[in-house]
Amino acid sequence: MPKKRETRSYRHLNQQDRDRLQALRDAGVKQQEIAHILQVDPATISREISRNRRKYRKRRRIKNRYARYEAGRAQHKAYVRRKYAKYQGKRINENEHLRRYIAARLKKHWNPDEISGRMRRDHEPFYASKTAIYEWLRTSLGDRYCDYLYSQRRYPKRRKGVSQKRQMIPHRIGIERRPKGATNRTRYGHYEGDTMVSGKKTGSTAALAVVYERKAKYLDARKISSLAPRKFTASVNTMVKNTYARTISLDNGIENREHEQMVVPAFFCDPYSSWQKGGVENGIKMIRAFIPKGVDLNRYSDEDVERVVAILNGKPRRSLGYATPQELMVEHRLFKHKKIPVGEIALRG
């Protein structure tokens, strides 16, 4: 059985490493053995020699255009490359007030775009673009804050298409008949609805019924014991009846069979077209930052769900001019009652 090659984590070479590399290479030691001696990955040695050894100009007609590796010259070339490398997070690292501002809001689960936009909206004495914040998060100085992002990833994940299985819905009304005010988001009160289920391996039937106001981007969620149509419909009615709701857009899941019992007219997306209700899909993605995929939702209380909803409705959004969904709902008097909306109590607590 062939021996598996030993791999090591990447690190930058220093002057001492380069001096040893030159001496070993001049002595005829192979790159694989040099990597073992310097305790780095073989690719590091190959990359170092390729980038930093002396190169002859093309006009010199010689068979081998590359000269020997010189440690001093290699160190200088590496220094110049790093000096002029683009590092947008440097400003954040050097400004303590800016760094604390960003860190505090990352802990509130604001994303870099929301932090940058709110900074400008509030006329703070400092500023960093969302790109600069992302670049800072990808360094060793900001890496620990990546856990507060929705995806908790250091780098973006490649998108994959999500298909939905079509279910038969009695008296189904297609989304093409939905009012224009809902489609183009010019009127408040048009909602989207969906469910968030427990992990299959848990064997649990518990789920979340989630609704999302398309214009204000206001989110609400309730725990339900199963995806039974009666329970989902009752939960949706509870969430939207205290607001000035006009319509709701749903997918073709079996939980929507009793849509005629909802307090607002329901319109259904085309098969395999979940993007037609992308707002609630994104809302569920944000909830997943607090309630991971694959868990049993019975582990979370109603108070836990309310607290998550409060955090998300208190986040500024770029598409809202960096106002929060909660602010817009109150400003436009979209709640029927003057009592504190669901989630606001949890946020204050």
Salt bridges, closest charged atoms under 4 A:
GLU6 OE2 - ARG8 NH2 3.01
ASP17 OD2 - ARG11 NH1 2.91
ASP26 OD2 - ARG68 NH2 2.54
GLU48 OE2 - ARG18 NE 2.76
GLU70 OE1 - ARG54 NH2 3.11
GLU96 OE2 - ARG100 NH2 2.52
ASP113 OD1 - ARG318 NH1 3.63
GLU114 OE1 - LYS315 NZ 2.43
GLU114 OE2 - ARG317 NE 3.93
ASP122 OD2 - ARG118 NE 3.40
ASP143 OD1 - ARG154 NE 2.94
ASP147 OD1 - ARG154 NH1 3.19
GLU192 OE2 - ARG214 NH1 2.41
ASP194 OD2 - LYS277 NZ 2.73
ASP220 OD1 - ARG222 NH1 2.93
ASP251 OD2 - LYS277 NZ 3.73
GLU260 OE1 - HIS171 ND1 3.27
GLU281 OE2 - LYS277 NZ 2.72
GLU327 OE2 - ARG118 NH2 3.66
GLU344 OE2 - ARG348 NE 3.66
